[in-house]
Amino acid sequence: MKIHNYLIVGALLWTVAGTPTLAAQPNPHTEHSGDRHPVVEIPMYTAAPRIELDISRDTMSGFNLHINYDRFELESPRYANDVPQQFLEGHAHLYINGKKVQRLYAADMHLPEKLLQPGFNQITVTLNAHDHSTWSRGGKRILATLFIQRDRKNFILHRFSTSPISTGKHNENPAQAFGVVGTGN
């Protein structure tokens, strides 16, 4: 059974590593007339933001996504010129199956069923500055990913974060060194 778990974790990590949203440089998604969003390295003297994702089925339709984060001020660009409460502030970018869906200015959002394909889906959220550059530490973008299979009762297959909040909770898992937060339900 243990070898089976290692193989699953290894396959998921291989899948994540090959995903465009995880590449360290340059940022592969394009927007704003084809410009690429730069990656901004967080200085070592500044605490890096931490992020994890949670998702639940909505009682009416689709899913509800929640971003757990700290050491970051998630806000609308309308406040970009205000004195920041923290050094790192900005918004988030939501990707579903590698495609940028929208910007996020708050921790909760509803995902309509139509955004997800039948079966396996990857939901990724990156933390970005007001100029859309992606925050990074040690060459890794600050992001979290959920792998779900929407048609299963226990639909969360795997959780991943490059900067998890719950560091230390899963020390028995060898994949923790790669930023894996834990496995699904």
Rosetta blueprint (number, residue, H / E / L):
1 M L
2 K H
3 I H
4 H H
5 N H
6 Y H
7 L H
8 I H
9 V H
10 G H
11 A H
12 L H
13 L H
14 W H
15 T H
16 V H
17 A H
18 G L
19 T L
20 P H
21 T H
22 L H
23 A L
24 A L
25 Q L
26 P L
27 N L
28 P L
29 H L
30 T E
31 E E
32 H L
33 S L
34 G L
35 D E
36 R E
37 H L
38 P L
39 V E
40 V E
41 E E
42 I L
43 P L
44 M L
45 Y L
46 T L
47 A L
48 A L
49 P L
50 R E
51 I E
52 E E
53 L E
54 D E
55 I E
56 S E
57 R E
58 D L
59 T L
60 M L
61 S L
62 G L
63 F E
64 N E
65 L E
66 H E
67 I E
68 N E
69 Y E
70 D E
71 R L
72 F L
73 E E
74 L E
75 E L
76 S L
77 P H
78 R H
79 Y H
80 A L
81 N L
82 D L
83 V L
84 P L
85 Q L
86 Q L
87 F L
88 L L
89 E E
90 G E
91 H E
92 A E
93 H E
94 L E
95 Y E
96 I E
97 N L
98 G L
99 K E
100 K E
101 V E
102 Q E
103 R E
104 L E
105 Y L
106 A L
107 A L
108 D E
109 M E
110 H E
111 L E
112 P L
113 E H
114 K H
115 L H
116 L L
117 Q L
118 P L
119 G L
120 F E
121 N E
122 Q E
123 I E
124 T E
125 V E
126 T E
127 L E
128 N E
129 A L
130 H L
131 D L
132 H L
133 S L
134 T E
135 W E
136 S E
137 R E
138 G L
139 G L
140 K E
141 R E
142 I L
143 L E
144 A E
145 T E
146 L E
147 F E
148 I E
149 Q E
150 R L
151 D L
152 R L
153 K L
154 N L
155 F L
156 I E
157 L E
158 H E
159 R E
160 F E
161 S E
162 T L
163 S L
164 P L
165 I L
166 S L
167 T L
168 G L
169 K L
170 H L
171 N L
172 E L
173 N L
174 P H
175 A H
176 Q H
177 A H
178 F H
179 G L
180 V E
181 V E
182 G E
183 T E
184 G L
185 N L
